[in-house]
């Protein structure tokens, strides 16, 4: 069967009208033009392809998929329907089948740069940077110096922990006119990865000087500056950007979110007050403004705003969580419980509501606190087993400590938006580093954690136990190096499920401390966030020990006791999420 039989003049006219409607974004009108051709049994590859595009515009994705498959069956060597099918399947989150379409596209169109770019982009989305690399290299060979291909290649290299190679790629791009701000920002990230923090800050500043709306550069610069002793300038980029772009909602949200995260309450209060006037009805800005009021000394004003948002016709989980916070802070655990329960009903996998609910139940002497977070049943300790190739735990930990020391690098201060005080934190996702020692740690922890998860009971009503599939993925991971007087403020991990502390090395003073009393450097469970103003003793104190892994639900309050020593305390930590059970 020929893929494109001749069409009558009337059919050609209808097809051209449908093409124009598709160009205008009028999918339904185009469908009405094309459907009579299909009903008349016109079997033509281009008709099916155009009908698919019209259906896609109209939101009829299943029909679009069927029509693209028909076009491909008629003419499998035509690149266009393969490209359209790949894009459609990505929209439908059918990424496995989309990858098949993207690979077929580069077979039928081997010189199509967009085909290789689309393949690389999808492979990165699927987390396969190693396979994405040759796709971007092929695109670069087709269009030497192409910005998009170069950016993709640099990103693929970075995700393989090959920052120096990636920097060479972006370095060749950023000197040319017209380079996208996204690539200039990536260049800054790579400088930071290589511990060139001052150069990274300068690069971010250069980006936002010409593109103040580049939020990744703004946010990263604001978090970086306190770590290199320039905290007083952390929000300067936002100040200039908001003057230049006063109508940019995304910029206002980013500025308010960053000021809130860095606990810069005067700036958060001033910006959120302006933002809620400019963009009324934005729940995030309203809640952030309420928080800024509370932390600026007016918790009653905060509560008035939060309870209006939490109890309105469209209840907001973030507002309910923060209402619970301020009810706890003002001594009303009964009201805090109501808000926390509402928050957990609206967002059952977000951890903050459960933390506040546990605190409210504790203040109310409610036995459900122990059901929710039992410090004996829900906190586990394991000793790391030596990874394959190591005779004992000590030899492995000695190598691990040396590797981590090199990763802590040049930052002099702790990140202001994290829990550590008097210490440093590694950049990025530690377990994605392509260092054999880090990979051995990740694999061993992964196996031991899943073995422990298999011992837990199933409880469909429990926020931690009901999500246990027996399998995990590491959402984020990092290392902390605390120095003399260092500690962690009490906190939770709001986007996690299972959190942790793994002890790599300890100061001799901590190792030799008596087991009784406030053990220096110890991990303390059950003491709420200090901003709540509650004087509650720990529910459990876990003595640190080199090689020990401590696991606990991410909603469990935890912090550490300061220690005095000239030697650092080195840990690795991670948040894990459950993944579907494996066959």
C-alpha positions, 0 to 999 in steps of 0.5 A, a space after each residue: 500500500 502506498 503511504 500517500 495515495 493521491 488526494 482529490 482537490 477537495 481533500 487537499 483543500 480540507 487538509 490545507 485548512 486543517 494545517 492552518 488551524 493547527 498552526 493557529 493552535 485550533 486543534 478542535 477545528 482541525 479535527 473537524 476538517 480531518 475527521 471526514 477524510 478518515 471516515 471516508 477511508 482516506 489512508 494517507 500517512 500525512 493525514 494521520 500525522 496531521 490528525 494526531 497533531 490536531 488531537 494533541 492540541 485538543 488534549 486527546 492524547 490517546 487518539 493522537 497516539 493511535 493516529 501517529 502509530 497509523 502514520 508510522 505503519 504507513 511510512 516508517 522511514 518518515 522522521 516527523 511522526 517518530 519525533 511527534 510520537 516521542 514528544 507525545 509519549 514524554 508528555 504522557 509519562 510513558 518514558 520507556 516507550 518514548 525512548 524506543 521512539 527516540 532511538 528509532 528516530 535517530 535510525 531513520 534520521 541519523 543526520 538530524 541534530 534535533 533527533 539526537 538532542 531529543 534522545 540525549 534529553 530523554 536519557 538525562 531525564 531517565 537518569 542515564 547520563 552515560 548513554 546521553 553523552 554520545 547522543 550529545 556528542 553526535 549532535 555537536 558533530 553535526 552542528 559544531 559549537 551548538 549551544 544546546 548540544 554543548 550544554 547537554 554534553 556538559 550536563 551529562 559529564 557533570 552527572 558522571 562526576 566529570 566536572 573538569 571535562 564538563 568545565 572545558 565544554 562550558 568554558 568554550 561556550 561562555 566566551 561566545 556571544 549569545 550563550 544562553 543564561 542557563 549554560 552560563 549558570 551551569 558553568 558556575 555550578 561546575 566551578 563550584 563543583 571544582 571548589 573554585 567557590 569565589 569564581 563560581 560566585 563571580 560567574 553567578 553575579 555575571 549571569 544575574 547582571 544581565 539576566 536577573 530572572 535566572 532563578 537558578 543563579 540567583 538562588 545558588 548565589 544566595 546560598 553560596 555567599 554565606 559559605 564563603 564569608 559574604 553572607 551580608 551580600 546574600 540577597 543583594 542580587 535579588 534586591 537589584 532584580 526585583 527593582 528591575 522586574 517588579 512584575 515577575 511573579 516567579 522572581 518574587 516567589 524565589 526571592 521570598 522563598 530564599 530569604 525565608 530559607 536563609 532566615 533573613 526575616 527582615 527581607 522576607 517580611 518586606 518582600 512578602 508584604 510587597 508580593 502579596 499586594 502585587 499577586 493577591 491570591 498566591 497561597 505560597 506568598 501569603 503563608 511566607 508573609 505570615 511566617 515572616 510576621 511570626 518570626 518578626 515578633 507578631 505570631 497572632 498576626 501570623 495565625 490570623 492570616 494562616 488560619 484564614 488560609 487553612 480554613 478557606 474554601 480551598 484549604 492549603 496544606 502549607 498554611 495548615 502546617 505553619 498554623 500548627 507551628 504557631 499554635 505550638 509556639 503560642 502554647 495551644 497544642 489542641 489547636 495545633 493538633 487540629 491543624 497538623 491533622 488537617 495538614 497530614 490529610 491534605 499532604 500525607 507524604 509531607 513530613 512536617 505535619 507529622 512532626 507537629 502532630 507528634 509534638 502536639 500529642 506529646 504535649 497533650 499526653 496522648 499515647 498516639 505520640 508513641 504510635 507515630 514515633 516510637 524511639 525504640 521501634 522506629 529508630 534503628 542502629 546498624 554497623 556498616 559491613 565492610 564492602 567487598 574488597 575490604 578486609 575490615 570496616 576500619 580500612 574502608 572508613 580510613 579511605 572514605 574519610 580521606 575521600 570526604 576530606 577532599 570533597 569538603 574543600 574551600 567553604 569556610 562556613 556552614 550553609 545558612 539554610 541547613 541544620 549544621 552549625 560550625 561546619 561544612 557540607 559537601 555540594 550536590 548529591 554525594 551518592 552520584 559521585 563516581 568515586 569507587 569508595 563512595 560507590 562502595 558505601 552507597 551500595 553497602 548502605 542500600 543493601 543493609 537498609 533494605 534488609 532492615 526494612 524487610 523486618 518492619 511490620 506493615 501498617 496501612 494507617 501509619 505514615 512511615 510503615 504504610 509506605 514501606 515497599 522494602 525498596 528504596 532510592 536515595 533522594 539526596 545525600 551529603 557529608 557534614 564535617 563539624 569542627 570545635 563546638 559544632 552541632 546540628 540544630 533540631 530539625 526534620 527532613 520534610 521531603 524525605 521518608 527515611 533519614 539517617 546519620 552515618 559516622 565516618 570519624 569522631 574526635 577522640 574526646 567524643 569517643 572517650 566520653 562517658 556513656 551517661 549524661 549529655 554525651 558530646 556529639 550525640 544524636 538527640 531525638 524528640 527535642 522540637 525545633 527551638 523556634 517553638 520555644 518548648 522545653 521538652 527533654 529528649 526521647 532518645 539519645 544515641 551515642 555516636 560510634 565510628 561505623 554506626 548507621 542510625 535510621 529513622 523516619 524523616 519526621 522525627 525531630 533530631 539534632 546533636 549535642 555540641 562537642 569540644 575538640 580540635 578534631 572534626 566529626 565527620 558524617 554521611 547522611 541521606 534521605 531515602 524514598 520508597 520505590 515500587 517493589 522489585 520483581 
